[in-house]
Amino acid sequence: MANLERKSKMSNWQFGMVITSGLLTARLLPTTSYVVSYAEQFAWFSSALAGLIFYLAAYLMIRLGEQFPRETIGEYIPRLFGNKFGSAVFLIFITVLLINIINCVTSLTKLTTIFLFDQTPYVVLVLMLLLAVVYCVMQEWGTILRVIQILVFALPLLYIFYSLIWLNFEPLNLLPLWPDNFIGILRGIVFHTAYYAGYESLLVLLPLARSGEVSFARTVGWGFLIITLIYVIGAVALVGGISAQTVASVPQPVVYAMKSIELPGTFIERLENYMIMFFVPVTYISMVISYFALVEGCRKYLKYNDHRTFIPVFLPLIFFVSIFIDTPQRYDAFRYFGMYVVLFFSFVVIPILLFLVWRKKGRKKNAKRNR
């Protein structure tokens, strides 16, 4: 039998699969109302633009990581820009990963508490979910990769159940066809940080991937394209099924749309429960990837031999923050905070870092030429 733990490397296609599988989570379910409230029936257009913009952020991160093929962000940033600046950047990076984990925990547990386990205390569900994530992260990367490859099959099953919304599709809900609310469409893009979650982990996972004939940017790009198409088609189905006004006014519009579906002549009922069940492994993947990137990044940054050392360090913080933001007001405040931190890191910090790296390498080349 093959020893999975010894396989610490992955192909570039596996790398693209890992990054892509972590994008879609239960975080998007409550956020859909915000997107549609601004973009209205053109939420599909907002999702298409968001896919392009967030792929640009991922592309810049890949280009930054390719400048240092065998190192994570925690290794080359302090060496290039000093301990103070490097520590600040790494702290923001750690915060981004923690935000994704906490948002995934709260979104998934709130969803299951309301619709599946209404008699189970919220704290118990949070604890059980975190323990399941920790158990997986305690393994070596080879084992974690195999778990992701198995659970990723839940993604097409999830989309199959979601596609049943097309049964209630009404073309009139999509009128007018020409967008007249461009400001709202652009404002909706900001909230897509919940739609494209956790891609920042590639700054740690990139050294674990082997380069091949196809570039990392292309494999990740194909993944972003697939996820973006899912979001665009899903937005058309959702708005066409229950109208933009309804989507913007209910807290869980996707679940609301699934509740309205009936399959005559079958014994299948409560289709929303099946969809929620498939959201569990899909969101679990993103949590595992972000948690592993978090502890592996700390291991590299502090030069430890084992990533397991840092697993219990962040567990209490994630647990207590997840419990603290259980009210709607605190949850919304934390979501806005996380959204702005992610946008700042992806579209301000990373471009500056990449520019400084290119500038520094350009100066070295000029100095060699002058000699």
N, C-alpha and C positions, 0 to 999 in steps of 0.2 A: 504494500500500500504506500502511495506517495505521501511524503511528509509535507503537508501544506504549509507549516510554519517556516520551512526553509525557503519557500518561494517568496522572497522579499521584493522581487521586481515584477513589473507588469508591462505589457506591451502598450504601444501608443493608442491602440484601439480600446484596450481595457481602461486606459487612463481617460479617454473620452467618455466611455460608458460610465465610469465612476463619477466624474464631474457632472454629467448630464442627469444621472439617476438621483443626484442630490438636489436638483433644482426644484422639482415639483414636491410640495409638501402640503399639509393641512393648513398652513399659514394663509394660503390664498383664499380659503373659504370665507372668513369674515371680512377680508380685504376687498372682495369682489364688489361689495356694496359701495365702497368708497370710489373705486375705479368708475363704476357705472354712474354714480351720482355726478361725476364731473364729465366723463366722456359720453354719457347717455348711450344711445343705440350704436355709437361708433366706438364702443369699447374694444371691438376687434381691431380697429385701426390703431388704437392706443397700445394694444398688446403687440402688434406687429412692429411698431416703432420702438417699443421697450425692448423687444428681443434683439433688435439691431444695436441699440445703445448699450445694453448690458453685455452683449457679446464683444463690443468694442472694449469695454472695461476688462473682460476676461482675456481678450487678445493682448492688451497692454501688460497684463500680469504675466502672461506666457512669455512675451518678449523680454520682460524683466528677468524672469526665472531662467530663460535661455542664455542670458549673459553669464550665469554662474551655474553650469549644468549639474553639478553634484552637490549643490548647497541649497539650503532652505533660506527663507527671508531672515530668519533669526541669526544666521551665520554671516551673511555678507553685508547686511546693513550696518551693524556696529563697526565692522572693519573698514568700511568705505567712508562713513560719515561720522564716526566717533561714537562713544558710548552713550552720551546724553541724547543726541538726535536719534541714534539707532534704537535706544530704549523706548523713546516716545513713540516711534513708528511701530515697534513691536507690540507695545501696549495697546495701541489702537487696533492692530491686527487681532490680538487676543480678545479684545472687547467685541469686535465684529463677529468672531466665531461664537463667543458666549451668547451674544444677542440672538443668533440664529438658533442655538440649542434651546434657550429659554423660550423663545417664541414658538418653536416646534412643540415643546412640552406643554405650554399653556394652551395652544390651539387644539392639539390632539386630545388632551385630557378634558378640556371643556366640551369638545364635541362628543366624546364618548360618555361623559357624565350626563349630558342632556339626553342623548338618544339611545345609548346602549346600557349603561350601568348607572341608572338614575338613583339607585339605592346605595351605591358605593361612595364613601366620602372622597372628595376631591384630593385630599392629601394622600390617601392610599393609592390612588391611580397615578399620581405624580411620582411617588416613591417606587412603585412597581415598574413604571416605564424607565425611570433612571437606572434602576438596578439591572434591567434587561440591557440597556445601552452600555453600562459599565462592564457587564460580563463579556460583551462582544469586544469592546475596546481593549480589554485586558489581554486579548489574544495577539499573536503576531500578525503582521500585515497580510501574509499569505492566507491565513484563515479568514481574516476580515474580508478580503477580496472575494473569497468563495461564498461567503454569506451574502454579500452584496449581489453577486451574480445569480444567486438563487432567488432572493427577494425581489429582484428587478422584474421578474415575470408577473408580479402583481400590478405593474404599471399598465400593460395592455388590458388586463382584466378590469382594472379600474375604469379605463377609458371606454370599454364595452358597455359597462353599466351606465356611465355618464351619457353615452350616445343615445340612450333611450329617451332623453329629453327631446330628441327630434320628433318623437311621436306627437308632441303637442305644439309643433312648430307652426307659427302663423306669420307669413311673409309681411303682413301689414305692420307688424311690430317693429320692423327694421326701417320703415319709412321715416324721413326722406333718405334716399340713397346717397345724396351728395352731402358731405359733412359741412356744417355751418357753425361749428363750435370748436374751432381749432385751439383756442386757449384751454378749453376743458379737456380736449384730447391730450394736450401737452401736460396738463396738471395730473391727469390720470397716470402718466408714465411714472411719476415719482412714486406712486404706491405699488409699482411692480417690483419693488425690492422684496416683497413677500412672494412674488411669482418666480423670481430667479434667486433662490436662496443658496448660500453656502459655496458659491463658486470660488470664493477667496481661498478656500482650502488648497487650491492647486499650487499656491505658493510654497506649500510644504510637501505636497504629493508629487510634484514634478520631478524631483530627483529619484523617485522610486520607479519612474517610467523609463523604458528603453526606447531610444529613438529608432525610427524605422523609415521606410520609404515615404510614408505619409507624415506630414508635419503634425505637431501637437495642435497647432492653431486650426488645422483643417479638421481633425477628428473632433475637437471640442466644438468647432463651428457646425459640423453636421448634427451634433447633439443639440445645440441651441436651436438649429433650424427645426428639428423634429418637435422639440418642446414648444417653440413659438407657434408652429402650425397647430399643435394641440390646443394652445390657448386661443388662437384666432378662431378656429372652428368651434371650440367650446363656447366662446363669447357670442358667436352668431347663434348657436343653438339655444343658449340660455336666454338671451334677450328676445329671440324669436319665439321662445316657448312661453315666457311669462311676462314680457314687456319690460322695458328699461325702468319704468316708474316702479314696478313691483320689485325688481332687483335692487334698486336703490333704497327701498323703504323697509326691507326685511333684513334681520341680522345674519341669517344663513340662507342666502338666495339659492344656492345650489341644492341644499337639502330640501328647501321649500319646493323647488322645481321637481325634484325626484318624488316627493310625496304626492304630487298631482298626477303621476303616471299610473295608469292601470293597464294591465295585460289581460284582456278578456279571454276567458276560456282556459286560464292557467291557475295553478294553486299558489303562485308566487305573490307574496304581499310584502309591504314595507320595503320597497326596493332601496330606499335611502340607507337602510341598515347594511345592506351588502356593499354599497359604495363606501360607507364609513369604515367598514371592516377592511377594505382594500387600501384605504388611506393610512391605516396603521403601519403596515410594512413599508409603504412608500415613504412616509415621514420618518420612520425608524432609520432608513438608509441615510437620510440627510443628517440626522442626529449623530449616528455612528461616525460618519465621515468627518463632520465638524469636530466631534470630541477627539477623534484620533489625531486630526491635524492640530488641535489645540495642545494636546499633551506631547505629541511628537515634536512640534515646534519649540515647546519649552525645553524638551530634552536636548535638542540641538543647540538652542540658545545658551543654556547653562552647562552644556557639555557633560550630560549624564549618559550612562550606558543603557538605561532601561526607561521606556516611556511610562511604564506602570507606576513609577514613583510619583507622577504628577496627577494621576487619576483621582485620588482622594482629596487632592488640594482644591479642586474646583467643584467637587460634588456638593458640599454644603452650600456654597454660594448659589449654584444653579437651583438647588432645592428651595432655599429660603426666598430667593427672588421670585421663583415660580409661584410660591404660596402667597407672597406679599401682593402680587398683581392680580389677585383673583377677582377683584371688583372691576366693573366696566371702566370706571374713570382711571384707575391705575393702569389697567391694561392698555387703554388708548394712549395714555401718556408715555408708557414704555414703548409702545409701537412707534410713536412719532420720534421718540429719542433714538431708537434703533435705526429707523429709516434714515435719519439725517447723518448718523454716524457712518452707516454703510455707504451712503452717497459721497460723503466727505472722503472716506478712505479710497473708494473706487475711482472717483473722478477728480480728486485734488491731490491726494497723497501719492498714489501710484504714478500718474503722469509726471509729477515733480521728481520722484525717485528715478524714473526711467530717463528723464531729461538729464538729470545730474550724472547718471551712470554713463550715458552716451557722451556727455561733455567731458567727463573725466577720461574716458578712453580715447576721445579725440585729441585731447591734450597730450596724452602719452604717445600717440602716433606722430603728432607734430614734433614732439621733442626728439623722437628717434630719427625723423627725417632731417632735422636740423643738425644732428650729429654727423 
